[in-house]
Amino acid sequence: YAPIGLQAGSFTLRPSFEQGITATNNANLSQIKQSSVLSETTLRLNGGSDWALNSLTFDAYATFKKSASGAEIEQPEGGLSAQWSYELAREYQLKGGFNYTIRPESASSPVDLGPISSEPVNQSLDANLGVTKELGKTQLGLTGRIERDWYGDADLTMGGTLSQKDRNNTLATLALRAGYEI
């Protein structure tokens, strides 16, 4: 029972707006707990194509958390994800997708940054591309994936910045799959 959505060419778009209030006794997610009431607003746009053989779906969002009372908190977060498939000749299918998020670094991070004036930014990207082949009840596939995390510099309360480039990481994988329909 999905909403009808808005037609934009060959795409159906489904925008949404969410507003909520959260009460917490640890708004800054630290050892020194501070209570706060937060206003949380999320703007979202998801959609998909209505193509006959191929498909593309996406979801984009932006969330803003701001203190209504208590400890002063302001946390923006955003992300975009998309998946697509393309029918090739002779029962081959090309599939791909990605997920990207940007947010303040979590205070529950295992790395102690010391006294900082603002939370550093954490960005994540996960992308994949693969090809599948159907041979009757057998399906074969090869998929490559890359995951990347970036950590922004931390602004110290005493002045200066702490580089976190040493925490950046990349993981690349290649997977071969075989399946049989029972």
Secondary structure, 3 states (H helix, E strand, C coil): CCCCCEEECCEEEEEEEEEEEEEECCCCCCCCCCCEEEEEEEEEEEEEECCCCCEEEEEEEEEEEEEEEECCCEEEEEEEEEEEEEECCCCEEEEEEEEEEEEECCCCCCCCCCCECCCCEEEEEEEEEEEEEEECCEEEEEEEEEEEEEECCEEECCCCEECCHHHCEEEEEEEEEEEECC
